[in-house]
Amino acid sequence: MKIKYNYLTQTQIGSLFGESSHKIGKWLVELGLRDEKSKKPTNEAHRGGYCETAPSGQVGYHWVWNAEKTVERLRQANHRLLSDLPEELVEPPTLTGPFRISASCSKEVLNADGTLAVRAGCRRNAVVVMKLLDFAYQRGLINKLTERQQGTAGE
């Protein structure tokens, strides 16, 4: 997963986990990154490079959180990302073979690096999609299609 932005608000982080900004705030308190009373980032959050101030849409500022560090820390605390991440925040995964079926979910086809490539409706369809992707990967078709899409993305 590649997040498009270096810093996210708690609301944006919440959209990655399917939770509200308030819930993310509570999780950050549990991790020692946010003070429960003042609601401000802790010294640990500042020293660790987890947060920065950013201008708010109105007067003043608000806190934004380092996307990679904060999301990883939340994942390490066993908080699960949504399986269908919002495209406005996350780059779609690049298809890289060879492909395989996920051991934890038989409906998921994984890239060579273990990231999700495609989710199918059932295991049988996942196997078919995996075989089609492998066929295209072995013949260099995925790269050709990807290059063609990138070339026409701005048109």
Chimera marker file (.cmm) of the C-alpha trace (Angstrom):
<marker_set name="trace">
<marker id="1" x="0.000" y="0.000" z="0.000" r="1" g="1" b="0" radius="0.5"/>
<marker id="2" x="1.328" y="3.412" z="-0.976" r="1" g="1" b="0" radius="0.5"/>
<marker id="3" x="-0.367" y="6.401" z="0.604" r="1" g="1" b="0" radius="0.5"/>
<marker id="4" x="-0.560" y="9.399" z="-1.742" r="1" g="1" b="0" radius="0.5"/>
<marker id="5" x="0.189" y="12.031" z="0.910" r="1" g="1" b="0" radius="0.5"/>
<marker id="6" x="2.949" y="12.410" z="3.477" r="1" g="1" b="0" radius="0.5"/>
<marker id="7" x="0.572" y="13.695" z="6.158" r="1" g="1" b="0" radius="0.5"/>
<marker id="8" x="-3.065" y="12.899" z="6.903" r="1" g="1" b="0" radius="0.5"/>
<marker id="9" x="-5.709" y="14.213" z="9.269" r="1" g="1" b="0" radius="0.5"/>
<marker id="10" x="-7.282" y="11.881" z="11.805" r="1" g="1" b="0" radius="0.5"/>
<marker id="11" x="-10.392" y="11.824" z="9.605" r="1" g="1" b="0" radius="0.5"/>
<marker id="12" x="-8.347" y="10.635" z="6.630" r="1" g="1" b="0" radius="0.5"/>
<marker id="13" x="-6.569" y="8.015" z="8.743" r="1" g="1" b="0" radius="0.5"/>
<marker id="14" x="-9.978" y="6.898" z="9.965" r="1" g="1" b="0" radius="0.5"/>
<marker id="15" x="-11.135" y="6.366" z="6.380" r="1" g="1" b="0" radius="0.5"/>
<marker id="16" x="-8.288" y="3.856" z="5.916" r="1" g="1" b="0" radius="0.5"/>
<marker id="17" x="-9.466" y="1.847" z="8.923" r="1" g="1" b="0" radius="0.5"/>
<marker id="18" x="-13.217" y="2.385" z="8.561" r="1" g="1" b="0" radius="0.5"/>
<marker id="19" x="-13.335" y="4.376" z="11.789" r="1" g="1" b="0" radius="0.5"/>
<marker id="20" x="-14.187" y="7.912" z="12.897" r="1" g="1" b="0" radius="0.5"/>
<marker id="21" x="-11.596" y="10.568" z="13.669" r="1" g="1" b="0" radius="0.5"/>
<marker id="22" x="-12.615" y="10.259" z="17.335" r="1" g="1" b="0" radius="0.5"/>
<marker id="23" x="-11.810" y="6.545" z="17.349" r="1" g="1" b="0" radius="0.5"/>
<marker id="24" x="-8.425" y="7.248" z="15.727" r="1" g="1" b="0" radius="0.5"/>
<marker id="25" x="-7.810" y="9.844" z="18.432" r="1" g="1" b="0" radius="0.5"/>
<marker id="26" x="-8.488" y="7.216" z="21.108" r="1" g="1" b="0" radius="0.5"/>
<marker id="27" x="-6.133" y="4.780" z="19.418" r="1" g="1" b="0" radius="0.5"/>
<marker id="28" x="-3.422" y="7.447" z="19.291" r="1" g="1" b="0" radius="0.5"/>
<marker id="29" x="-3.932" y="8.046" z="23.026" r="1" g="1" b="0" radius="0.5"/>
<marker id="30" x="-3.544" y="4.298" z="23.659" r="1" g="1" b="0" radius="0.5"/>
<marker id="31" x="-0.264" y="4.360" z="21.720" r="1" g="1" b="0" radius="0.5"/>
<marker id="32" x="1.027" y="7.333" z="23.725" r="1" g="1" b="0" radius="0.5"/>
<marker id="33" x="1.017" y="9.626" z="20.701" r="1" g="1" b="0" radius="0.5"/>
<marker id="34" x="-1.834" y="11.894" z="21.805" r="1" g="1" b="0" radius="0.5"/>
<marker id="35" x="-2.663" y="13.368" z="25.200" r="1" g="1" b="0" radius="0.5"/>
<marker id="36" x="-6.071" y="12.266" z="26.455" r="1" g="1" b="0" radius="0.5"/>
<marker id="37" x="-6.965" y="15.584" z="28.108" r="1" g="1" b="0" radius="0.5"/>
<marker id="38" x="-5.468" y="18.236" z="25.848" r="1" g="1" b="0" radius="0.5"/>
<marker id="39" x="-6.012" y="16.167" z="22.658" r="1" g="1" b="0" radius="0.5"/>
<marker id="40" x="-2.613" y="17.391" z="21.453" r="1" g="1" b="0" radius="0.5"/>
<marker id="41" x="0.194" y="15.145" z="20.225" r="1" g="1" b="0" radius="0.5"/>
<marker id="42" x="2.574" y="14.021" z="22.966" r="1" g="1" b="0" radius="0.5"/>
<marker id="43" x="6.284" y="14.732" z="23.179" r="1" g="1" b="0" radius="0.5"/>
<marker id="44" x="6.838" y="11.179" z="21.927" r="1" g="1" b="0" radius="0.5"/>
<marker id="45" x="4.763" y="11.962" z="18.829" r="1" g="1" b="0" radius="0.5"/>
<marker id="46" x="6.798" y="15.100" z="18.153" r="1" g="1" b="0" radius="0.5"/>
<marker id="47" x="10.183" y="13.465" z="18.810" r="1" g="1" b="0" radius="0.5"/>
<marker id="48" x="9.270" y="10.440" z="16.712" r="1" g="1" b="0" radius="0.5"/>
<marker id="49" x="8.217" y="12.541" z="13.716" r="1" g="1" b="0" radius="0.5"/>
<marker id="50" x="4.616" y="11.369" z="13.874" r="1" g="1" b="0" radius="0.5"/>
<marker id="51" x="2.987" y="14.790" z="13.617" r="1" g="1" b="0" radius="0.5"/>
<marker id="52" x="3.245" y="18.358" z="12.384" r="1" g="1" b="0" radius="0.5"/>
<marker id="53" x="1.062" y="21.419" z="12.457" r="1" g="1" b="0" radius="0.5"/>
<marker id="54" x="-0.735" y="22.486" z="9.305" r="1" g="1" b="0" radius="0.5"/>
<marker id="55" x="-2.950" y="25.471" z="8.539" r="1" g="1" b="0" radius="0.5"/>
<marker id="56" x="-6.604" y="24.699" z="9.022" r="1" g="1" b="0" radius="0.5"/>
<marker id="57" x="-9.260" y="25.620" z="6.515" r="1" g="1" b="0" radius="0.5"/>
<marker id="58" x="-10.257" y="28.387" z="8.862" r="1" g="1" b="0" radius="0.5"/>
<marker id="59" x="-8.245" y="30.406" z="11.371" r="1" g="1" b="0" radius="0.5"/>
<marker id="60" x="-5.314" y="28.753" z="13.134" r="1" g="1" b="0" radius="0.5"/>
<marker id="61" x="-3.850" y="25.330" z="12.674" r="1" g="1" b="0" radius="0.5"/>
<marker id="62" x="-4.492" y="21.667" z="13.288" r="1" g="1" b="0" radius="0.5"/>
<marker id="63" x="-2.363" y="18.576" z="13.676" r="1" g="1" b="0" radius="0.5"/>
<marker id="64" x="-1.600" y="16.265" z="10.804" r="1" g="1" b="0" radius="0.5"/>
<marker id="65" x="-0.044" y="12.856" z="11.176" r="1" g="1" b="0" radius="0.5"/>
<marker id="66" x="2.822" y="11.288" z="9.244" r="1" g="1" b="0" radius="0.5"/>
<marker id="67" x="0.897" y="8.860" z="7.073" r="1" g="1" b="0" radius="0.5"/>
<marker id="68" x="3.425" y="6.029" z="6.800" r="1" g="1" b="0" radius="0.5"/>
<marker id="69" x="4.597" y="6.069" z="10.425" r="1" g="1" b="0" radius="0.5"/>
<marker id="70" x="1.166" y="6.512" z="11.985" r="1" g="1" b="0" radius="0.5"/>
<marker id="71" x="-0.610" y="3.923" z="9.850" r="1" g="1" b="0" radius="0.5"/>
<marker id="72" x="2.187" y="1.412" z="10.430" r="1" g="1" b="0" radius="0.5"/>
<marker id="73" x="2.087" y="2.016" z="14.185" r="1" g="1" b="0" radius="0.5"/>
<marker id="74" x="-1.678" y="1.494" z="14.219" r="1" g="1" b="0" radius="0.5"/>
<marker id="75" x="-1.286" y="-1.708" z="12.200" r="1" g="1" b="0" radius="0.5"/>
<marker id="76" x="1.359" y="-2.947" z="14.649" r="1" g="1" b="0" radius="0.5"/>
<marker id="77" x="-1.226" y="-2.397" z="17.395" r="1" g="1" b="0" radius="0.5"/>
<marker id="78" x="-3.458" y="-4.888" z="15.524" r="1" g="1" b="0" radius="0.5"/>
<marker id="79" x="-5.811" y="-2.339" z="13.983" r="1" g="1" b="0" radius="0.5"/>
<marker id="80" x="-6.874" y="-3.560" z="10.561" r="1" g="1" b="0" radius="0.5"/>
<marker id="81" x="-7.020" y="-1.503" z="7.405" r="1" g="1" b="0" radius="0.5"/>
<marker id="82" x="-10.110" y="-1.718" z="5.248" r="1" g="1" b="0" radius="0.5"/>
<marker id="83" x="-9.830" y="-4.255" z="2.475" r="1" g="1" b="0" radius="0.5"/>
<marker id="84" x="-11.138" y="-1.685" z="-0.011" r="1" g="1" b="0" radius="0.5"/>
<marker id="85" x="-9.009" y="1.409" z="0.600" r="1" g="1" b="0" radius="0.5"/>
<marker id="86" x="-10.133" y="4.843" z="-0.634" r="1" g="1" b="0" radius="0.5"/>
<marker id="87" x="-8.454" y="5.649" z="-3.959" r="1" g="1" b="0" radius="0.5"/>
<marker id="88" x="-8.300" y="9.354" z="-3.111" r="1" g="1" b="0" radius="0.5"/>
<marker id="89" x="-5.747" y="8.489" z="-0.393" r="1" g="1" b="0" radius="0.5"/>
<marker id="90" x="-4.017" y="5.318" z="-1.588" r="1" g="1" b="0" radius="0.5"/>
<marker id="91" x="-2.302" y="4.509" z="-4.879" r="1" g="1" b="0" radius="0.5"/>
<marker id="92" x="-3.818" y="1.453" z="-6.523" r="1" g="1" b="0" radius="0.5"/>
<marker id="93" x="-1.503" y="-1.558" z="-6.269" r="1" g="1" b="0" radius="0.5"/>
<marker id="94" x="0.767" y="-2.325" z="-9.180" r="1" g="1" b="0" radius="0.5"/>
<marker id="95" x="0.255" y="-5.772" z="-10.643" r="1" g="1" b="0" radius="0.5"/>
<marker id="96" x="3.480" y="-7.731" z="-10.204" r="1" g="1" b="0" radius="0.5"/>
<marker id="97" x="3.680" y="-11.454" z="-10.788" r="1" g="1" b="0" radius="0.5"/>
<marker id="98" x="3.942" y="-14.237" z="-10.295" r="1" g="1" b="0" radius="0.5"/>
<marker id="99" x="0.615" y="-14.228" z="-8.493" r="1" g="1" b="0" radius="0.5"/>
<marker id="100" x="-0.780" y="-16.477" z="-5.771" r="1" g="1" b="0" radius="0.5"/>
<marker id="101" x="-3.928" y="-17.011" z="-3.734" r="1" g="1" b="0" radius="0.5"/>
<marker id="102" x="-3.841" y="-15.621" z="-0.202" r="1" g="1" b="0" radius="0.5"/>
<marker id="103" x="-3.511" y="-18.222" z="2.539" r="1" g="1" b="0" radius="0.5"/>
<marker id="104" x="-5.771" y="-16.199" z="4.852" r="1" g="1" b="0" radius="0.5"/>
<marker id="105" x="-8.512" y="-15.412" z="2.315" r="1" g="1" b="0" radius="0.5"/>
<marker id="106" x="-9.054" y="-17.733" z="-0.623" r="1" g="1" b="0" radius="0.5"/>
<marker id="107" x="-10.852" y="-14.963" z="-2.572" r="1" g="1" b="0" radius="0.5"/>
<marker id="108" x="-7.767" y="-12.742" z="-2.754" r="1" g="1" b="0" radius="0.5"/>
<marker id="109" x="-5.117" y="-12.852" z="-5.462" r="1" g="1" b="0" radius="0.5"/>
<marker id="110" x="-1.800" y="-11.498" z="-4.206" r="1" g="1" b="0" radius="0.5"/>
<marker id="111" x="1.081" y="-9.874" z="-6.059" r="1" g="1" b="0" radius="0.5"/>
<marker id="112" x="4.591" y="-11.308" z="-5.808" r="1" g="1" b="0" radius="0.5"/>
<marker id="113" x="5.303" y="-8.935" z="-2.896" r="1" g="1" b="0" radius="0.5"/>
<marker id="114" x="2.241" y="-10.148" z="-0.960" r="1" g="1" b="0" radius="0.5"/>
<marker id="115" x="0.084" y="-7.068" z="-1.550" r="1" g="1" b="0" radius="0.5"/>
<marker id="116" x="-3.491" y="-7.463" z="-2.705" r="1" g="1" b="0" radius="0.5"/>
<marker id="117" x="-3.840" y="-7.494" z="-6.485" r="1" g="1" b="0" radius="0.5"/>
<marker id="118" x="-7.498" y="-8.495" z="-6.924" r="1" g="1" b="0" radius="0.5"/>
<marker id="119" x="-10.376" y="-9.695" z="-4.767" r="1" g="1" b="0" radius="0.5"/>
<marker id="120" x="-12.803" y="-12.112" z="-6.412" r="1" g="1" b="0" radius="0.5"/>
<marker id="121" x="-16.290" y="-13.196" z="-5.421" r="1" g="1" b="0" radius="0.5"/>
<marker id="122" x="-15.277" y="-16.793" z="-4.698" r="1" g="1" b="0" radius="0.5"/>
<marker id="123" x="-12.183" y="-19.005" z="-4.622" r="1" g="1" b="0" radius="0.5"/>
<marker id="124" x="-12.911" y="-20.556" z="-8.034" r="1" g="1" b="0" radius="0.5"/>
<marker id="125" x="-12.967" y="-17.109" z="-9.663" r="1" g="1" b="0" radius="0.5"/>
<marker id="126" x="-9.837" y="-16.076" z="-7.753" r="1" g="1" b="0" radius="0.5"/>
<marker id="127" x="-7.986" y="-19.081" z="-9.201" r="1" g="1" b="0" radius="0.5"/>
<marker id="128" x="-9.116" y="-18.188" z="-12.734" r="1" g="1" b="0" radius="0.5"/>
<marker id="129" x="-8.066" y="-14.544" z="-12.279" r="1" g="1" b="0" radius="0.5"/>
<marker id="130" x="-4.705" y="-15.654" z="-10.856" r="1" g="1" b="0" radius="0.5"/>
<marker id="131" x="-4.083" y="-17.907" z="-13.868" r="1" g="1" b="0" radius="0.5"/>
<marker id="132" x="-5.044" y="-15.141" z="-16.304" r="1" g="1" b="0" radius="0.5"/>
<marker id="133" x="-2.765" y="-12.660" z="-14.528" r="1" g="1" b="0" radius="0.5"/>
<marker id="134" x="0.111" y="-15.148" z="-14.541" r="1" g="1" b="0" radius="0.5"/>
<marker id="135" x="-0.435" y="-15.788" z="-18.256" r="1" g="1" b="0" radius="0.5"/>
<marker id="136" x="-0.306" y="-12.036" z="-18.946" r="1" g="1" b="0" radius="0.5"/>
<marker id="137" x="2.676" y="-11.562" z="-16.618" r="1" g="1" b="0" radius="0.5"/>
<marker id="138" x="4.738" y="-14.331" z="-18.256" r="1" g="1" b="0" radius="0.5"/>
<marker id="139" x="4.201" y="-12.776" z="-21.683" r="1" g="1" b="0" radius="0.5"/>
<marker id="140" x="4.961" y="-9.202" z="-20.589" r="1" g="1" b="0" radius="0.5"/>
<marker id="141" x="1.395" y="-8.084" z="-21.284" r="1" g="1" b="0" radius="0.5"/>
<marker id="142" x="0.817" y="-6.534" z="-17.860" r="1" g="1" b="0" radius="0.5"/>
<marker id="143" x="3.728" y="-4.121" z="-18.338" r="1" g="1" b="0" radius="0.5"/>
<marker id="144" x="2.516" y="-3.214" z="-21.838" r="1" g="1" b="0" radius="0.5"/>
<marker id="145" x="-1.023" y="-2.548" z="-20.622" r="1" g="1" b="0" radius="0.5"/>
<marker id="146" x="0.225" y="-0.556" z="-17.625" r="1" g="1" b="0" radius="0.5"/>
<marker id="147" x="2.498" y="1.587" z="-19.815" r="1" g="1" b="0" radius="0.5"/>
<marker id="148" x="-0.388" y="2.212" z="-22.222" r="1" g="1" b="0" radius="0.5"/>
<marker id="149" x="-2.686" y="3.277" z="-19.356" r="1" g="1" b="0" radius="0.5"/>
<marker id="150" x="-0.056" y="5.641" z="-17.948" r="1" g="1" b="0" radius="0.5"/>
<marker id="151" x="0.438" y="7.163" z="-21.381" r="1" g="1" b="0" radius="0.5"/>
<marker id="152" x="-3.288" y="7.923" z="-21.728" r="1" g="1" b="0" radius="0.5"/>
<marker id="153" x="-3.995" y="8.882" z="-18.112" r="1" g="1" b="0" radius="0.5"/>
<marker id="154" x="-3.634" y="12.599" z="-18.804" r="1" g="1" b="0" radius="0.5"/>
<marker id="155" x="-5.688" y="12.556" z="-22.017" r="1" g="1" b="0" radius="0.5"/>
<link id1="1" id2="2" r="1" g="1" b="0" radius="0.2"/>
<link id1="2" id2="3" r="1" g="1" b="0" radius="0.2"/>
<link id1="3" id2="4" r="1" g="1" b="0" radius="0.2"/>
<link id1="4" id2="5" r="1" g="1" b="0" radius="0.2"/>
<link id1="5" id2="6" r="1" g="1" b="0" radius="0.2"/>
<link id1="6" id2="7" r="1" g="1" b="0" radius="0.2"/>
<link id1="7" id2="8" r="1" g="1" b="0" radius="0.2"/>
<link id1="8" id2="9" r="1" g="1" b="0" radius="0.2"/>
<link id1="9" id2="10" r="1" g="1" b="0" radius="0.2"/>
<link id1="10" id2="11" r="1" g="1" b="0" radius="0.2"/>
<link id1="11" id2="12" r="1" g="1" b="0" radius="0.2"/>
<link id1="12" id2="13" r="1" g="1" b="0" radius="0.2"/>
<link id1="13" id2="14" r="1" g="1" b="0" radius="0.2"/>
<link id1="14" id2="15" r="1" g="1" b="0" radius="0.2"/>
<link id1="15" id2="16" r="1" g="1" b="0" radius="0.2"/>
<link id1="16" id2="17" r="1" g="1" b="0" radius="0.2"/>
<link id1="17" id2="18" r="1" g="1" b="0" radius="0.2"/>
<link id1="18" id2="19" r="1" g="1" b="0" radius="0.2"/>
<link id1="19" id2="20" r="1" g="1" b="0" radius="0.2"/>
<link id1="20" id2="21" r="1" g="1" b="0" radius="0.2"/>
<link id1="21" id2="22" r="1" g="1" b="0" radius="0.2"/>
<link id1="22" id2="23" r="1" g="1" b="0" radius="0.2"/>
<link id1="23" id2="24" r="1" g="1" b="0" radius="0.2"/>
<link id1="24" id2="25" r="1" g="1" b="0" radius="0.2"/>
<link id1="25" id2="26" r="1" g="1" b="0" radius="0.2"/>
<link id1="26" id2="27" r="1" g="1" b="0" radius="0.2"/>
<link id1="27" id2="28" r="1" g="1" b="0" radius="0.2"/>
<link id1="28" id2="29" r="1" g="1" b="0" radius="0.2"/>
<link id1="29" id2="30" r="1" g="1" b="0" radius="0.2"/>
<link id1="30" id2="31" r="1" g="1" b="0" radius="0.2"/>
<link id1="31" id2="32" r="1" g="1" b="0" radius="0.2"/>
<link id1="32" id2="33" r="1" g="1" b="0" radius="0.2"/>
<link id1="33" id2="34" r="1" g="1" b="0" radius="0.2"/>
<link id1="34" id2="35" r="1" g="1" b="0" radius="0.2"/>
<link id1="35" id2="36" r="1" g="1" b="0" radius="0.2"/>
<link id1="36" id2="37" r="1" g="1" b="0" radius="0.2"/>
<link id1="37" id2="38" r="1" g="1" b="0" radius="0.2"/>
<link id1="38" id2="39" r="1" g="1" b="0" radius="0.2"/>
<link id1="39" id2="40" r="1" g="1" b="0" radius="0.2"/>
<link id1="40" id2="41" r="1" g="1" b="0" radius="0.2"/>
<link id1="41" id2="42" r="1" g="1" b="0" radius="0.2"/>
<link id1="42" id2="43" r="1" g="1" b="0" radius="0.2"/>
<link id1="43" id2="44" r="1" g="1" b="0" radius="0.2"/>
<link id1="44" id2="45" r="1" g="1" b="0" radius="0.2"/>
<link id1="45" id2="46" r="1" g="1" b="0" radius="0.2"/>
<link id1="46" id2="47" r="1" g="1" b="0" radius="0.2"/>
<link id1="47" id2="48" r="1" g="1" b="0" radius="0.2"/>
<link id1="48" id2="49" r="1" g="1" b="0" radius="0.2"/>
<link id1="49" id2="50" r="1" g="1" b="0" radius="0.2"/>
<link id1="50" id2="51" r="1" g="1" b="0" radius="0.2"/>
<link id1="51" id2="52" r="1" g="1" b="0" radius="0.2"/>
<link id1="52" id2="53" r="1" g="1" b="0" radius="0.2"/>
<link id1="53" id2="54" r="1" g="1" b="0" radius="0.2"/>
<link id1="54" id2="55" r="1" g="1" b="0" radius="0.2"/>
<link id1="55" id2="56" r="1" g="1" b="0" radius="0.2"/>
<link id1="56" id2="57" r="1" g="1" b="0" radius="0.2"/>
<link id1="57" id2="58" r="1" g="1" b="0" radius="0.2"/>
<link id1="58" id2="59" r="1" g="1" b="0" radius="0.2"/>
<link id1="59" id2="60" r="1" g="1" b="0" radius="0.2"/>
<link id1="60" id2="61" r="1" g="1" b="0" radius="0.2"/>
<link id1="61" id2="62" r="1" g="1" b="0" radius="0.2"/>
<link id1="62" id2="63" r="1" g="1" b="0" radius="0.2"/>
<link id1="63" id2="64" r="1" g="1" b="0" radius="0.2"/>
<link id1="64" id2="65" r="1" g="1" b="0" radius="0.2"/>
<link id1="65" id2="66" r="1" g="1" b="0" radius="0.2"/>
<link id1="66" id2="67" r="1" g="1" b="0" radius="0.2"/>
<link id1="67" id2="68" r="1" g="1" b="0" radius="0.2"/>
<link id1="68" id2="69" r="1" g="1" b="0" radius="0.2"/>
<link id1="69" id2="70" r="1" g="1" b="0" radius="0.2"/>
<link id1="70" id2="71" r="1" g="1" b="0" radius="0.2"/>
<link id1="71" id2="72" r="1" g="1" b="0" radius="0.2"/>
<link id1="72" id2="73" r="1" g="1" b="0" radius="0.2"/>
<link id1="73" id2="74" r="1" g="1" b="0" radius="0.2"/>
<link id1="74" id2="75" r="1" g="1" b="0" radius="0.2"/>
<link id1="75" id2="76" r="1" g="1" b="0" radius="0.2"/>
<link id1="76" id2="77" r="1" g="1" b="0" radius="0.2"/>
<link id1="77" id2="78" r="1" g="1" b="0" radius="0.2"/>
<link id1="78" id2="79" r="1" g="1" b="0" radius="0.2"/>
<link id1="79" id2="80" r="1" g="1" b="0" radius="0.2"/>
<link id1="80" id2="81" r="1" g="1" b="0" radius="0.2"/>
<link id1="81" id2="82" r="1" g="1" b="0" radius="0.2"/>
<link id1="82" id2="83" r="1" g="1" b="0" radius="0.2"/>
<link id1="83" id2="84" r="1" g="1" b="0" radius="0.2"/>
<link id1="84" id2="85" r="1" g="1" b="0" radius="0.2"/>
<link id1="85" id2="86" r="1" g="1" b="0" radius="0.2"/>
<link id1="86" id2="87" r="1" g="1" b="0" radius="0.2"/>
<link id1="87" id2="88" r="1" g="1" b="0" radius="0.2"/>
<link id1="88" id2="89" r="1" g="1" b="0" radius="0.2"/>
<link id1="89" id2="90" r="1" g="1" b="0" radius="0.2"/>
<link id1="90" id2="91" r="1" g="1" b="0" radius="0.2"/>
<link id1="91" id2="92" r="1" g="1" b="0" radius="0.2"/>
<link id1="92" id2="93" r="1" g="1" b="0" radius="0.2"/>
<link id1="93" id2="94" r="1" g="1" b="0" radius="0.2"/>
<link id1="94" id2="95" r="1" g="1" b="0" radius="0.2"/>
<link id1="95" id2="96" r="1" g="1" b="0" radius="0.2"/>
<link id1="96" id2="97" r="1" g="1" b="0" radius="0.2"/>
<link id1="97" id2="98" r="1" g="1" b="0" radius="0.2"/>
<link id1="98" id2="99" r="1" g="1" b="0" radius="0.2"/>
<link id1="99" id2="100" r="1" g="1" b="0" radius="0.2"/>
<link id1="100" id2="101" r="1" g="1" b="0" radius="0.2"/>
<link id1="101" id2="102" r="1" g="1" b="0" radius="0.2"/>
<link id1="102" id2="103" r="1" g="1" b="0" radius="0.2"/>
<link id1="103" id2="104" r="1" g="1" b="0" radius="0.2"/>
<link id1="104" id2="105" r="1" g="1" b="0" radius="0.2"/>
<link id1="105" id2="106" r="1" g="1" b="0" radius="0.2"/>
<link id1="106" id2="107" r="1" g="1" b="0" radius="0.2"/>
<link id1="107" id2="108" r="1" g="1" b="0" radius="0.2"/>
<link id1="108" id2="109" r="1" g="1" b="0" radius="0.2"/>
<link id1="109" id2="110" r="1" g="1" b="0" radius="0.2"/>
<link id1="110" id2="111" r="1" g="1" b="0" radius="0.2"/>
<link id1="111" id2="112" r="1" g="1" b="0" radius="0.2"/>
<link id1="112" id2="113" r="1" g="1" b="0" radius="0.2"/>
<link id1="113" id2="114" r="1" g="1" b="0" radius="0.2"/>
<link id1="114" id2="115" r="1" g="1" b="0" radius="0.2"/>
<link id1="115" id2="116" r="1" g="1" b="0" radius="0.2"/>
<link id1="116" id2="117" r="1" g="1" b="0" radius="0.2"/>
<link id1="117" id2="118" r="1" g="1" b="0" radius="0.2"/>
<link id1="118" id2="119" r="1" g="1" b="0" radius="0.2"/>
<link id1="119" id2="120" r="1" g="1" b="0" radius="0.2"/>
<link id1="120" id2="121" r="1" g="1" b="0" radius="0.2"/>
<link id1="121" id2="122" r="1" g="1" b="0" radius="0.2"/>
<link id1="122" id2="123" r="1" g="1" b="0" radius="0.2"/>
<link id1="123" id2="124" r="1" g="1" b="0" radius="0.2"/>
<link id1="124" id2="125" r="1" g="1" b="0" radius="0.2"/>
<link id1="125" id2="126" r="1" g="1" b="0" radius="0.2"/>
<link id1="126" id2="127" r="1" g="1" b="0" radius="0.2"/>
<link id1="127" id2="128" r="1" g="1" b="0" radius="0.2"/>
<link id1="128" id2="129" r="1" g="1" b="0" radius="0.2"/>
<link id1="129" id2="130" r="1" g="1" b="0" radius="0.2"/>
<link id1="130" id2="131" r="1" g="1" b="0" radius="0.2"/>
<link id1="131" id2="132" r="1" g="1" b="0" radius="0.2"/>
<link id1="132" id2="133" r="1" g="1" b="0" radius="0.2"/>
<link id1="133" id2="134" r="1" g="1" b="0" radius="0.2"/>
<link id1="134" id2="135" r="1" g="1" b="0" radius="0.2"/>
<link id1="135" id2="136" r="1" g="1" b="0" radius="0.2"/>
<link id1="136" id2="137" r="1" g="1" b="0" radius="0.2"/>
<link id1="137" id2="138" r="1" g="1" b="0" radius="0.2"/>
<link id1="138" id2="139" r="1" g="1" b="0" radius="0.2"/>
<link id1="139" id2="140" r="1" g="1" b="0" radius="0.2"/>
<link id1="140" id2="141" r="1" g="1" b="0" radius="0.2"/>
<link id1="141" id2="142" r="1" g="1" b="0" radius="0.2"/>
<link id1="142" id2="143" r="1" g="1" b="0" radius="0.2"/>
<link id1="143" id2="144" r="1" g="1" b="0" radius="0.2"/>
<link id1="144" id2="145" r="1" g="1" b="0" radius="0.2"/>
<link id1="145" id2="146" r="1" g="1" b="0" radius="0.2"/>
<link id1="146" id2="147" r="1" g="1" b="0" radius="0.2"/>
<link id1="147" id2="148" r="1" g="1" b="0" radius="0.2"/>
<link id1="148" id2="149" r="1" g="1" b="0" radius="0.2"/>
<link id1="149" id2="150" r="1" g="1" b="0" radius="0.2"/>
<link id1="150" id2="151" r="1" g="1" b="0" radius="0.2"/>
<link id1="151" id2="152" r="1" g="1" b="0" radius="0.2"/>
<link id1="152" id2="153" r="1" g="1" b="0" radius="0.2"/>
<link id1="153" id2="154" r="1" g="1" b="0" radius="0.2"/>
<link id1="154" id2="155" r="1" g="1" b="0" radius="0.2"/>
</marker_set>
